[in-house]
Amino acid sequence: MRIFAIVLILMITPAWAQDTDLELVLLADASGSIDQREIDFQRQGYAAAITDPEVLSAIANTAYGSIAVTYVEWAANQAVVADWTRIDGPESAAAFALELLEKPRQAYGRNAIGAALLEGLRLMETNAFDGWRRVIDFSGDSVRNYSGPSIAEARATVVAAGVTINALPILRPDDPGRAQGGLEAQYEAQIIGGLGAFVVTAEDRASFAEAVKRKLILEISGQMPEKTVASAAERLFKEP
């Protein structure tokens, strides 16, 4: 009877969450503007970054020596490509990278950015980790939102939950970036939010992998880029 009682208690008691320094959701663009070649390119960039010695060193130097990461592609729907993984060294990083490169594309259609941000929050609220910090790393080449919750509504919900949203805009050749309200300025004004939020821009496809690596190191170490991110209000008063 005593053994049965112990088993019953174990069955109804939730499993203890694993402590880690950072819970990180990588939200990668898989909308209609991203073809299969670019899907592969993005995944390869993240796989190379998560296994890079400098990134692994940043992880080792955190308070817990580990982070928890999941990779999700977003479009009209959201699809988990690599599920939550505790990265604490080269082996776990390599396993995560391999999972990224092996899975088929599962997200299609037009942008639903608000829904993607809320899915990132849901994945954090339901995982098996208890991170000291929680960050959504959002990347994309547009700020359009065709369905689901608005970006402003979703961002407010995520930030209210204590989660930081950082962004990696991927500029197209004709995008002015910060000038003239380009994608970088739009991501600063509409996407990022929370404590220490920042933007790191991939100026073109060739610089994507290096931008991902830099961004991961900053997020893991809890730092911000040297360039101060201007607020929407500051930009408003500077514009003619």
MDAnalysis code that builds the backbone (N, CA, C; Angstrom):
import MDAnalysis as mda
import numpy as np

u = mda.Universe.empty(720, n_residues=240, atom_resindex=np.repeat(np.arange(240), 3), trajectory=True)
u.add_TopologyAttr("name", ["N", "CA", "C"] * 240)
u.add_TopologyAttr("resid", np.arange(1, 241))
u.add_TopologyAttr("resname", ["MET", "ARG", "ILE", "PHE", "ALA", "ILE", "VAL", "LEU", "ILE", "LEU", "MET", "ILE", "THR", "PRO", "ALA", "TRP", "ALA", "GLN", "ASP", "THR", "ASP", "LEU", "GLU", "LEU", "VAL", "LEU", "LEU", "ALA", "ASP", "ALA", "SER", "GLY", "SER", "ILE", "ASP", "GLN", "ARG", "GLU", "ILE", "ASP", "PHE", "GLN", "ARG", "GLN", "GLY", "TYR", "ALA", "ALA", "ALA", "ILE", "THR", "ASP", "PRO", "GLU", "VAL", "LEU", "SER", "ALA", "ILE", "ALA", "ASN", "THR", "ALA", "TYR", "GLY", "SER", "ILE", "ALA", "VAL", "THR", "TYR", "VAL", "GLU", "TRP", "ALA", "ALA", "ASN", "GLN", "ALA", "VAL", "VAL", "ALA", "ASP", "TRP", "THR", "ARG", "ILE", "ASP", "GLY", "PRO", "GLU", "SER", "ALA", "ALA", "ALA", "PHE", "ALA", "LEU", "GLU", "LEU", "LEU", "GLU", "LYS", "PRO", "ARG", "GLN", "ALA", "TYR", "GLY", "ARG", "ASN", "ALA", "ILE", "GLY", "ALA", "ALA", "LEU", "LEU", "GLU", "GLY", "LEU", "ARG", "LEU", "MET", "GLU", "THR", "ASN", "ALA", "PHE", "ASP", "GLY", "TRP", "ARG", "ARG", "VAL", "ILE", "ASP", "PHE", "SER", "GLY", "ASP", "SER", "VAL", "ARG", "ASN", "TYR", "SER", "GLY", "PRO", "SER", "ILE", "ALA", "GLU", "ALA", "ARG", "ALA", "THR", "VAL", "VAL", "ALA", "ALA", "GLY", "VAL", "THR", "ILE", "ASN", "ALA", "LEU", "PRO", "ILE", "LEU", "ARG", "PRO", "ASP", "ASP", "PRO", "GLY", "ARG", "ALA", "GLN", "GLY", "GLY", "LEU", "GLU", "ALA", "GLN", "TYR", "GLU", "ALA", "GLN", "ILE", "ILE", "GLY", "GLY", "LEU", "GLY", "ALA", "PHE", "VAL", "VAL", "THR", "ALA", "GLU", "ASP", "ARG", "ALA", "SER", "PHE", "ALA", "GLU", "ALA", "VAL", "LYS", "ARG", "LYS", "LEU", "ILE", "LEU", "GLU", "ILE", "SER", "GLY", "GLN", "MET", "PRO", "GLU", "LYS", "THR", "VAL", "ALA", "SER", "ALA", "ALA", "GLU", "ARG", "LEU", "PHE", "LYS", "GLU", "PRO"])
u.atoms.positions = np.array([
    [0.829, -1.207, 0.000],
    [0.000, 0.000, 0.000],
    [0.862, 1.254, 0.000],
    [1.938, 1.201, 0.793],
    [2.828, 2.353, 0.875],
    [3.498, 2.623, -0.467],
    [3.940, 1.562, -1.146],
    [4.585, 1.717, -2.462],
    [3.605, 2.297, -3.470],
    [2.339, 1.825, -3.402],
    [1.312, 2.338, -4.313],
    [1.105, 3.838, -4.105],
    [1.105, 4.260, -2.844],
    [0.903, 5.679, -2.531],
    [2.041, 6.530, -3.095],
    [3.272, 6.023, -2.959],
    [4.435, 6.752, -3.477],
    [4.350, 6.891, -4.994],
    [3.968, 5.779, -5.670],
    [3.831, 5.802, -7.127],
    [2.757, 6.794, -7.545],
    [1.632, 6.808, -6.799],
    [0.540, 7.728, -7.116],
    [0.987, 9.178, -6.987],
    [1.752, 9.495, -5.933],
    [2.250, 10.854, -5.734],
    [3.154, 11.274, -6.884],
    [4.033, 10.358, -7.303],
    [4.934, 10.661, -8.408],
    [4.169, 10.918, -9.702],
    [3.050, 10.202, -9.880],
    [2.273, 10.337, -11.115],
    [1.559, 11.685, -11.183],
    [1.109, 12.192, -10.024],
    [0.324, 13.427, -10.043],
    [1.165, 14.669, -9.784],
    [2.440, 14.492, -9.401],
    [3.314, 15.627, -9.141],
    [4.024, 16.030, -10.424],
    [3.945, 17.288, -10.868],
    [4.630, 17.693, -12.101],
    [6.137, 17.545, -11.978],
    [6.775, 17.213, -13.107],
    [8.227, 17.058, -13.105],
    [8.885, 18.407, -12.835],
    [10.000, 18.369, -12.100],
    [10.716, 19.604, -11.820],
    [11.294, 20.155, -13.108],
    [11.161, 21.449, -13.295],
    [11.741, 22.094, -14.471],
    [13.255, 22.126, -14.341],
    [13.935, 22.010, -15.464],
    [15.390, 22.075, -15.465],
    [15.836, 23.536, -15.478],
    [16.669, 23.893, -14.513],
    [17.197, 25.253, -14.474],
    [18.202, 25.457, -15.605],
    [18.136, 26.611, -16.232],
    [19.102, 26.968, -17.266],
    [19.202, 28.485, -17.321],
    [20.215, 28.987, -17.991],
    [20.414, 30.430, -18.004],
    [19.412, 31.141, -18.904],
    [19.118, 30.546, -20.063],
    [18.329, 31.232, -21.082],
    [17.409, 30.259, -21.788],
    [16.136, 30.621, -21.913],
    [15.215, 29.943, -22.817],
    [15.137, 30.791, -24.082],
    [15.482, 30.201, -25.214],
    [15.597, 30.954, -26.465],
    [14.759, 30.305, -27.559],
    [13.776, 31.048, -28.056],
    [12.980, 30.592, -29.201],
    [13.509, 31.279, -30.447],
    [13.983, 30.502, -31.405],
    [14.449, 31.026, -32.681],
    [13.285, 30.957, -33.666],
    [12.711, 32.112, -33.995],
    [11.576, 32.192, -34.916],
    [12.086, 32.618, -36.287],
    [12.111, 31.685, -37.237],
    [12.699, 31.945, -38.548],
    [11.623, 32.028, -39.628],
    [11.786, 32.970, -40.531],
    [10.829, 33.251, -41.597],
    [10.763, 32.094, -42.600],
    [9.532, 31.589, -42.811],
    [9.319, 30.570, -43.843],
    [8.106, 30.952, -44.695],
    [7.835, 32.243, -44.782],
    [6.667, 32.719, -45.521],
    [6.903, 32.637, -47.026],
    [5.915, 33.119, -47.790],
    [5.973, 32.977, -49.235],
    [7.154, 33.644, -49.900],
    [7.750, 34.656, -49.238],
    [8.896, 35.342, -49.833],
    [10.195, 34.554, -49.666],
    [10.137, 33.455, -48.921],
    [11.318, 32.634, -48.642],
    [11.196, 31.320, -49.407],
    [12.064, 31.112, -50.399],
    [12.016, 29.860, -51.149],
    [12.824, 28.781, -50.430],
    [12.810, 27.566, -50.991],
    [13.470, 26.444, -50.327],
    [14.973, 26.675, -50.176],
    [15.580, 27.309, -51.149],
    [17.010, 27.594, -51.054],
    [17.294, 28.490, -49.857],
    [16.417, 29.478, -49.647],
    [16.613, 30.385, -48.520],
    [16.276, 29.716, -47.183],
    [15.302, 28.803, -47.188],
    [15.034, 28.005, -45.976],
    [16.294, 27.267, -45.573],
    [16.918, 26.591, -46.544],
    [18.143, 25.833, -46.275],
    [19.259, 26.759, -45.807],
    [19.352, 27.920, -46.437],
    [20.405, 28.878, -46.097],
    [20.267, 29.360, -44.657],
    [19.024, 29.661, -44.256],
    [18.789, 30.114, -42.892],
    [19.131, 29.021, -41.890],
    [18.675, 27.821, -42.149],
    [18.951, 26.712, -41.228],
    [20.452, 26.447, -41.117],
    [21.129, 26.495, -42.248],
    [22.577, 26.295, -42.225],
    [23.266, 27.381, -41.408],
    [22.761, 28.631, -41.520],
    [23.334, 29.730, -40.749],
    [23.184, 29.520, -39.259],
    [22.007, 29.080, -38.821],
    [21.780, 28.828, -37.398],
    [22.548, 27.594, -36.922],
    [22.615, 26.567, -37.774],
    [23.375, 25.368, -37.405],
    [24.853, 25.695, -37.220],
    [25.392, 26.520, -38.125],
    [26.799, 26.909, -38.018],
    [27.024, 27.767, -36.779],
    [26.078, 28.648, -36.478],
    [26.236, 29.558, -35.334],
    [26.187, 28.812, -34.006],
    [25.230, 27.891, -33.847],
    [25.048, 27.224, -32.553],
    [26.215, 26.298, -32.237],
    [26.952, 25.866, -33.265],
    [28.109, 24.991, -33.044],
    [29.426, 25.746, -33.086],
    [29.388, 27.053, -33.292],
    [30.603, 27.863, -33.379],
    [31.307, 27.920, -32.021],
    [32.621, 27.798, -31.969],
    [33.350, 27.831, -30.694],
    [33.084, 29.082, -29.864],
    [32.913, 30.224, -30.514],
    [32.643, 31.453, -29.760],
    [31.268, 31.418, -29.099],
    [30.291, 30.858, -29.785],
    [28.952, 30.714, -29.206],
    [28.988, 29.713, -28.052],
    [29.665, 28.598, -28.250],
    [29.779, 27.596, -27.183],
    [30.517, 28.156, -25.970],
    [31.498, 29.006, -26.211],
    [32.209, 29.653, -25.104],
    [31.277, 30.578, -24.333],
    [30.422, 31.318, -25.071],
    [29.458, 32.202, -24.413],
    [28.496, 31.398, -23.550],
    [28.063, 30.233, -24.050],
    [27.173, 29.365, -23.273],
    [27.872, 28.864, -22.009],
    [29.112, 28.420, -22.168],
    [29.870, 27.891, -21.023],
    [30.072, 28.946, -19.943],
    [30.109, 30.196, -20.327],
    [30.357, 31.281, -19.375],
    [29.081, 31.826, -18.723],
    [27.926, 31.238, -19.017],
    [26.700, 31.658, -18.342],
    [26.670, 31.084, -16.930],
    [25.734, 31.561, -16.123],
    [25.649, 31.135, -14.726],
    [25.432, 29.629, -14.600],
    [24.623, 29.047, -15.492],
    [24.324, 27.618, -15.431],
    [25.148, 26.795, -16.424],
    [25.863, 27.464, -17.307],
    [26.653, 26.741, -18.297],
    [25.805, 26.069, -19.363],
    [24.569, 26.517, -19.521],
    [23.692, 25.907, -20.519],
    [22.595, 26.883, -20.910],
    [22.011, 26.643, -22.083],
    [20.817, 27.352, -22.515],
    [19.844, 26.320, -23.085],
    [18.572, 26.678, -23.183],
    [17.569, 25.823, -23.817],
    [17.091, 26.525, -25.076],
    [17.072, 25.806, -26.200],
    [16.777, 26.406, -27.502],
    [15.777, 25.565, -28.273],
    [14.877, 26.236, -28.982],
    [14.037, 25.574, -29.974],
    [14.019, 26.429, -31.239],
    [13.899, 25.780, -32.403],
    [13.889, 26.470, -33.692],
    [12.528, 26.264, -34.331],
    [11.852, 27.376, -34.631],
    [10.497, 27.342, -35.156],
    [10.436, 28.165, -36.436],
    [9.851, 27.600, -37.489],
    [9.626, 28.362, -38.711],
    [8.199, 28.886, -38.727],
    [8.052, 30.132, -39.178],
    [6.736, 30.765, -39.162],
    [6.338, 31.251, -40.545],
    [5.051, 31.199, -40.802],
    [4.443, 31.752, -42.017],
    [2.979, 32.009, -41.652],
    [2.013, 31.431, -42.414],
    [0.626, 31.482, -41.985],
    [0.425, 30.583, -40.771],
    [1.255, 29.538, -40.673],
    [1.270, 28.645, -39.513],
    [2.656, 28.672, -38.891],
    [2.841, 27.974, -37.788],
    [4.150, 27.858, -37.157],
    [4.479, 26.366, -37.003],
    [5.733, 26.015, -37.243],
    [6.137, 24.615, -37.169],
    [7.459, 24.491, -36.426],
    [7.494, 23.619, -35.416],
    [8.732, 23.367, -34.681],
    [9.629, 22.476, -35.532],
    [10.797, 22.965, -35.872],
    [11.758, 22.194, -36.661],
    [12.685, 21.411, -35.740],
    [13.209, 22.069, -34.721],
    [14.051, 21.405, -33.714],
    [13.458, 21.719, -32.349],
    [13.039, 20.683, -31.636],
    [12.359, 20.869, -30.360],
    [13.337, 21.343, -29.285],
    [12.782, 21.711, -28.127],
    [13.600, 22.218, -27.032],
    [14.772, 21.292, -26.732],
    [15.953, 21.861, -26.719],
    [17.183, 21.120, -26.456],
    [18.040, 21.898, -25.482],
    [18.588, 21.209, -24.494],
    [19.524, 21.837, -23.569],
    [20.906, 21.811, -24.212],
    [21.439, 22.988, -24.526],
    [22.767, 23.087, -25.135],
    [23.771, 23.393, -24.036],
    [24.672, 22.451, -23.794],
    [25.675, 22.625, -22.734],
    [27.070, 22.221, -23.184],
    [27.262, 22.121, -24.496],
    [28.577, 21.762, -25.015],
    [28.494, 21.367, -26.473],
    [29.608, 20.979, -27.068],
    [29.659, 20.664, -28.506],
    [28.718, 19.541, -28.926],
    [28.557, 18.499, -28.105],
    [27.732, 17.363, -28.510],
    [26.264, 17.728, -28.624],
    [25.727, 18.403, -27.618],
    [24.313, 18.784, -27.672],
    [24.077, 19.832, -28.755],
    [25.048, 20.721, -28.979],
    [24.923, 21.717, -30.042],
    [24.905, 21.041, -31.414],
    [25.768, 20.044, -31.593],
    [25.832, 19.324, -32.863],
    [24.544, 18.554, -33.122],
    [23.958, 17.974, -32.078],
    [22.699, 17.237, -32.229],
    [21.572, 18.179, -32.637],
    [21.542, 19.360, -32.036],
    [20.533, 20.357, -32.386],
    [20.714, 20.805, -33.833],
    [21.943, 21.064, -34.229],
    [22.234, 21.503, -35.595],
    [21.830, 20.443, -36.608],
    [22.091, 19.184, -36.297],
    [21.742, 18.094, -37.213],
    [20.233, 18.000, -37.398],
    [19.490, 18.180, -36.306],
    [18.031, 18.143, -36.402],
    [17.519, 19.268, -37.300],
    [18.151, 20.442, -37.202],
    [17.773, 21.569, -38.051],
    [17.906, 21.227, -39.530],
    [18.977, 20.545, -39.881],
    [19.310, 20.316, -41.281],
    [18.558, 19.135, -41.891],
    [17.965, 18.295, -41.051],
    [17.347, 17.072, -41.560],
    [15.850, 17.181, -41.800],
    [15.188, 18.143, -41.150],
    [13.728, 18.198, -41.207],
    [13.234, 18.885, -42.486],
    [12.103, 18.423, -43.023],
    [11.513, 19.103, -44.190],
    [10.810, 20.398, -43.790],
    [10.568, 21.238, -44.749],
    [9.812, 22.475, -44.518],
    [8.370, 22.131, -44.144],
    [7.821, 22.850, -43.122],
    [6.469, 22.568, -42.660],
    [5.600, 23.817, -42.522],
    [6.173, 25.005, -42.728],
    [5.413, 26.255, -42.616],
    [5.287, 26.891, -44.001],
    [4.079, 27.354, -44.321],
    [3.808, 27.901, -45.652],
    [2.817, 29.060, -45.547],
    [2.771, 29.868, -46.605],
    [1.749, 30.898, -46.706],
    [2.253, 32.284, -46.364],
    [1.317, 33.200, -46.179],
    [1.653, 34.601, -45.940],
    [1.934, 34.845, -44.459],
    [2.462, 36.020, -44.172],
    [2.903, 36.357, -42.811],
    [1.767, 36.362, -41.792],
    [2.060, 35.775, -40.627],
    [1.207, 35.919, -39.449],
    [2.160, 36.135, -38.271],
    [2.749, 37.333, -38.225],
    [3.810, 37.619, -37.261],
    [3.284, 37.617, -35.828],
    [2.107, 38.223, -35.618],
    [1.537, 38.230, -34.277],
    [1.342, 36.822, -33.743],
    [0.793, 35.941, -34.570],
    [0.580, 34.548, -34.164],
    [1.903, 33.855, -33.872],
    [2.944, 34.178, -34.650],
    [4.255, 33.576, -34.435],
    [4.831, 33.982, -33.081],
    [4.712, 35.255, -32.727],
    [5.222, 35.722, -31.436],
    [4.475, 35.052, -30.279],
    [3.164, 34.905, -30.408],
    [2.390, 34.256, -29.349],
    [2.721, 32.768, -29.254],
    [3.014, 32.133, -30.378],
    [3.426, 30.730, -30.340],
    [4.771, 30.581, -29.638],
    [5.668, 31.544, -29.856],
    [6.943, 31.522, -29.141],
    [6.738, 31.578, -27.636],
    [5.822, 32.433, -27.200],
    [5.510, 32.528, -25.774],
    [4.908, 31.225, -25.263],
    [3.976, 30.645, -26.010],
    [3.347, 29.395, -25.591],
    [4.376, 28.284, -25.411],
    [5.324, 28.221, -26.334],
    [6.358, 27.190, -26.245],
    [7.216, 27.364, -24.993],
    [7.434, 28.594, -24.574],
    [8.176, 28.843, -23.339],
    [7.361, 28.456, -22.104],
    [6.071, 28.767, -22.143],
    [5.223, 28.511, -20.984],
    [4.978, 27.020, -20.767],
    [5.166, 26.198, -21.787],
    [4.826, 24.778, -21.685],
    [6.039, 23.852, -21.753],
    [7.257, 24.408, -21.779],
    [8.426, 23.525, -21.884],
    [8.859, 23.012, -20.510],
    [9.934, 22.251, -20.494],
    [10.409, 21.634, -19.249],
    [11.578, 22.394, -18.633],
    [11.749, 23.665, -19.019],
    [12.891, 24.438, -18.551],
    [12.439, 25.646, -17.744],
    [13.304, 26.074, -16.849],
    [13.070, 27.275, -16.056],
    [14.276, 28.186, -16.256],
    [14.168, 29.059, -17.252],
    [15.303, 29.918, -17.594],
    [15.320, 31.192, -16.783],
    [16.520, 31.608, -16.408],
    [16.683, 32.877, -15.715],
    [16.257, 34.032, -16.610],
    [16.505, 33.872, -17.932],
    [16.061, 34.854, -18.919],
    [15.289, 34.132, -20.010],
    [14.347, 34.844, -20.642],
    [13.577, 34.259, -21.743],
    [13.574, 35.240, -22.913],
    [13.950, 34.737, -24.079],
    [14.108, 35.599, -25.263],
    [13.499, 34.922, -26.484],
    [12.754, 35.698, -27.264],
    [12.319, 35.285, -28.600],
    [13.206, 36.003, -29.607],
    [13.833, 35.238, -30.473],
    [14.741, 35.742, -31.498],
    [13.991, 35.664, -32.826],
    [13.464, 36.804, -33.280],
    [12.603, 36.839, -34.465],
    [13.396, 37.293, -35.687],
    [13.340, 36.527, -36.774],
    [14.009, 36.935, -38.012],
    [13.018, 36.900, -39.167],
    [13.215, 37.817, -40.131],
    [12.335, 37.854, -41.285],
    [12.739, 38.938, -42.259],
    [12.029, 38.995, -43.389],
    [12.354, 39.998, -44.414],
    [11.174, 40.913, -44.695],
    [10.195, 40.942, -43.765],
    [9.021, 41.788, -43.944],
    [8.391, 42.057, -42.587],
    [7.570, 43.098, -42.509],
    [6.838, 43.380, -41.281],
    [5.325, 43.332, -41.535],
    [4.926, 42.797, -42.668],
    [3.501, 42.672, -42.975],
    [2.866, 41.562, -42.135],
    [1.599, 41.752, -41.795],
    [0.880, 40.801, -40.947],
    [-0.497, 40.595, -41.549],
    [-0.707, 39.453, -42.224],
    [-1.917, 39.265, -43.015],
    [-3.046, 38.563, -42.274],
    [-2.747, 37.872, -41.180],
    [-3.790, 37.139, -40.470],
    [-3.420, 36.988, -39.003],
    [-4.446, 36.649, -38.192],
    [-4.202, 36.416, -36.778],
    [-4.093, 37.705, -35.986],
    [-3.613, 37.615, -34.745],
    [-3.493, 38.795, -33.874],
    [-2.552, 39.829, -34.480],
    [-2.770, 41.084, -34.128],
    [-1.876, 42.137, -34.598],
    [-0.511, 42.001, -33.947],
    [0.502, 42.573, -34.594],
    [1.842, 42.537, -34.030],
    [1.869, 43.274, -32.697],
    [1.213, 44.433, -32.632],
    [1.223, 45.236, -31.406],
    [0.592, 44.479, -30.240],
    [-0.523, 43.816, -30.503],
    [-1.211, 43.043, -29.460],
    [-0.337, 41.896, -28.973],
    [0.250, 41.156, -29.920],
    [1.083, 40.011, -29.559],
    [2.334, 40.459, -28.813],
    [2.983, 41.505, -29.299],
    [4.186, 42.002, -28.633],
    [3.878, 42.411, -27.202],
    [2.765, 43.104, -26.983],
    [2.399, 43.534, -25.635],
    [2.194, 42.343, -24.713],
    [1.575, 41.281, -25.219],
    [1.345, 40.076, -24.421],
    [2.657, 39.398, -24.056],
    [3.541, 39.280, -25.037],
    [4.835, 38.621, -24.808],
    [5.673, 39.409, -23.801],
    [5.762, 40.711, -23.990],
    [6.570, 41.545, -23.102],
    [5.991, 41.550, -21.686],
    [4.668, 41.556, -21.570],
    [4.024, 41.531, -20.252],
    [4.346, 40.251, -19.492],
    [4.677, 39.178, -20.226],
    [5.041, 37.907, -19.601],
    [6.517, 37.871, -19.195],
    [7.226, 38.986, -19.380],
    [8.625, 39.052, -18.987],
    [9.598, 38.519, -20.020],
    [9.136, 38.389, -21.254],
    [9.971, 37.865, -22.337],
    [10.487, 39.017, -23.195],
    [11.752, 38.958, -23.559],
    [12.348, 39.948, -24.462],
    [12.242, 39.462, -25.903],
    [11.889, 40.358, -26.809],
    [11.864, 40.038, -28.239],
    [12.991, 40.798, -28.918],
    [13.945, 40.070, -29.482],
    [14.988, 40.654, -30.316],
    [14.674, 40.336, -31.772],
    [15.298, 41.037, -32.693],
    [14.961, 40.836, -34.101],
    [16.187, 40.858, -34.996],
    [16.088, 40.076, -36.063],
    [17.120, 40.042, -37.089],
    [16.449, 40.271, -38.442],
    [16.338, 41.527, -38.868],
    [15.781, 41.797, -40.196],
    [16.774, 41.381, -41.283],
    [16.250, 40.721, -42.312],
    [17.078, 40.289, -43.437],
    [16.755, 41.213, -44.611],
    [17.667, 42.109, -44.921],
    [17.400, 43.121, -45.941],
    [17.481, 42.537, -47.346],
    [16.563, 42.987, -48.178],
    [16.632, 42.666, -49.600],
    [17.407, 43.775, -50.304],
    [17.902, 43.541, -51.529],
    [18.784, 44.516, -52.192],
    [18.226, 45.926, -52.277],
    [16.901, 46.068, -52.394],
    [16.326, 47.405, -52.541],
    [15.837, 47.988, -51.218],
    [16.141, 47.346, -50.097],
    [15.661, 47.828, -48.800],
    [16.613, 48.876, -48.237],
    [16.101, 50.042, -47.833],
    [16.978, 51.097, -47.319],
    [17.450, 50.875, -45.884],
    [17.011, 49.787, -45.239],
    [17.463, 49.510, -43.879],
    [16.848, 50.458, -42.874],
    [17.679, 51.296, -42.267],
    [17.175, 52.266, -41.297],
    [16.613, 53.498, -42.005],
    [17.282, 53.920, -43.062],
    [16.872, 55.147, -43.747],
    [15.497, 54.982, -44.386],
    [14.748, 56.045, -44.426],
    [13.458, 56.108, -45.111],
    [12.478, 55.046, -44.611],
    [12.586, 54.702, -43.350],
    [11.645, 53.746, -42.771],
    [11.795, 52.341, -43.291],
    [13.033, 51.924, -43.605],
    [13.293, 50.577, -44.099],
    [13.050, 49.521, -43.034],
    [13.361, 48.270, -43.371],
    [13.003, 47.133, -42.516],
    [13.642, 47.208, -41.130],
    [14.888, 47.653, -41.055],
    [15.536, 47.748, -39.744],
    [14.772, 48.708, -38.832],
    [14.412, 49.869, -39.358],
    [13.648, 50.840, -38.571],
    [12.275, 50.290, -38.207],
    [11.648, 49.556, -39.113],
    [10.332, 48.983, -38.837],
    [10.409, 47.922, -37.742],
    [11.454, 47.104, -37.764],
    [11.598, 46.075, -36.729],
    [11.857, 46.708, -35.365],
    [12.630, 47.783, -35.349],
    [12.872, 48.483, -34.092],
    [11.580, 49.067, -33.536],
    [10.741, 49.617, -34.419],
    [9.517, 50.287, -33.983],
    [8.395, 49.310, -33.656],
    [8.334, 48.169, -34.378],
    [7.142, 47.319, -34.285],
    [7.366, 45.929, -33.704],
    [8.575, 45.400, -33.787],
    [8.794, 44.002, -33.390],
    [9.437, 43.880, -32.014],
    [10.587, 44.514, -31.800],
    [11.335, 44.269, -30.570],
    [10.622, 44.845, -29.354],
    [10.934, 44.288, -28.187],
    [10.340, 44.781, -26.956],
    [10.897, 44.033, -25.757],
    [10.723, 44.611, -24.587],
    [11.208, 43.970, -23.372],
    [12.582, 44.464, -22.968],
    [13.037, 43.992, -21.827],
    [14.297, 44.433, -21.239],
    [15.480, 44.122, -22.150],
    [16.244, 45.165, -22.513],
    [17.459, 44.987, -23.303],
    [17.225, 44.581, -24.740],
    [16.027, 44.815, -25.296],
    [15.726, 44.379, -26.659],
    [16.591, 45.116, -27.682],
    [16.953, 44.415, -28.755],
    [17.799, 45.029, -29.778],
    [17.568, 44.389, -31.138],
    [18.120, 45.037, -32.161],
    [18.091, 44.555, -33.531],
    [19.523, 44.341, -34.009],
    [19.779, 43.212, -34.653],
    [21.014, 42.995, -35.400],
    [20.595, 42.696, -36.832],
    [21.113, 43.462, -37.783],
    [20.644, 43.385, -39.164],
    [21.580, 42.559, -40.042],
    [20.971, 41.681, -40.844],
    [21.707, 40.996, -41.906],
    [21.591, 41.865, -43.158],
    [22.673, 42.553, -43.503],
    [22.629, 43.510, -44.617],
    [22.312, 42.835, -45.948],
    [22.702, 41.572, -46.071],
    [22.397, 40.809, -47.276],
    [22.484, 39.329, -46.928],
    [22.217, 38.460, -47.908],
    [22.251, 37.015, -47.658],
    [23.644, 36.548, -47.251],
    [24.669, 37.179, -47.806],
    [26.048, 36.749, -47.527],
    [26.428, 36.986, -46.067],
    [25.846, 38.017, -45.447],
    [26.212, 38.344, -44.070],
    [25.296, 37.698, -43.040],
    [24.347, 36.865, -43.496],
    [23.344, 36.308, -42.596],
    [23.964, 35.459, -41.483],
    [24.826, 34.521, -41.842],
    [25.394, 33.609, -40.848],
    [26.182, 34.367, -39.784],
    [26.944, 35.369, -40.197],
    [27.723, 36.150, -39.243],
    [26.801, 36.971, -38.336],
    [25.702, 37.492, -38.899],
    [24.737, 38.248, -38.095],
    [24.074, 37.343, -37.057],
    [23.727, 36.121, -37.455],
    [23.137, 35.156, -36.521],
    [24.110, 34.852, -35.382],
    [25.357, 34.607, -35.717],
    [26.368, 34.310, -34.698],
    [26.516, 35.465, -33.716],
    [26.617, 36.676, -34.241],
    [26.768, 37.851, -33.378],
    [25.559, 38.010, -32.457],
    [24.392, 37.812, -33.022],
    [23.161, 37.969, -32.257],
    [23.067, 36.920, -31.148],
    [23.406, 35.692, -31.453],
    [23.366, 34.638, -30.443],
    [24.321, 34.928, -29.289],
    [25.516, 35.382, -29.612],
    [26.494, 35.684, -28.561],
    [25.969, 36.788, -27.648],
    [25.367, 37.816, -28.243],
    [24.806, 38.910, -27.443],
    [23.670, 38.411, -26.559],
    [22.787, 37.588, -27.107],
    [21.649, 37.089, -26.343],
    [22.091, 36.161, -25.221],
    [23.035, 35.291, -25.516],
    [23.504, 34.339, -24.513],
    [24.227, 35.044, -23.380],
    [25.011, 36.049, -23.715],
    [25.783, 36.767, -22.705],
    [24.974, 37.860, -22.015],
    [23.765, 38.133, -22.510],
    [22.914, 39.159, -21.910],
    [23.368, 40.572, -22.200],
    [24.056, 40.754, -23.325],
    [24.558, 42.072, -23.699],
    [23.706, 42.669, -24.812],
    [24.023, 43.920, -25.161],
    [23.389, 44.597, -26.282],
    [24.464, 45.013, -27.275],
    [24.103, 45.256, -28.541],
    [25.091, 45.740, -29.504],
    [25.669, 47.070, -29.048],
    [26.858, 47.393, -29.550],
    [27.476, 48.671, -29.204],
    [26.616, 49.831, -29.667],
    [25.979, 49.684, -30.827],
    [25.102, 50.731, -31.336],
    [23.836, 50.760, -30.499],
    [23.501, 51.908, -29.971],
    [22.274, 52.042, -29.201],
    [21.082, 52.027, -30.136],
    [20.090, 51.218, -29.815],
    [18.887, 51.140, -30.638],
    [18.003, 52.327, -30.326],
    [17.741, 53.161, -31.338],
    [16.911, 54.351, -31.137],
    [15.471, 53.943, -30.901],
    [14.789, 54.676, -30.076],
    [13.378, 54.399, -29.835],
    [12.556, 54.973, -30.972],
    [11.314, 54.507, -31.084],
    [10.427, 55.010, -32.138],
    [10.214, 56.510, -31.982],
    [10.135, 56.965, -30.729],
    [9.917, 58.390, -30.488],
    [11.109, 59.212, -30.955],
    [12.320, 58.726, -30.675],
    [13.521, 59.442, -31.098],
    [13.557, 59.573, -32.609],
    [13.204, 58.490, -33.314],
    [13.224, 58.536, -34.775],
    [12.182, 59.502, -35.302],
    [11.038, 59.517, -34.635],
    [9.961, 60.390, -35.072],
    [10.390, 61.846, -35.054],
    [11.072, 62.256, -33.977],
    [11.475, 63.662, -33.860],
    [12.655, 63.997, -34.770],
    [13.428, 62.982, -35.163],
    [14.562, 63.253, -36.042],
    [14.155, 63.356, -37.499],
    [13.057, 62.705, -37.832],
    [12.635, 62.690, -39.229],
    [12.060, 64.045, -39.612],
    [12.307, 64.504, -40.838],
    [11.788, 65.805, -41.292],
    [10.272, 65.756, -41.431],
])
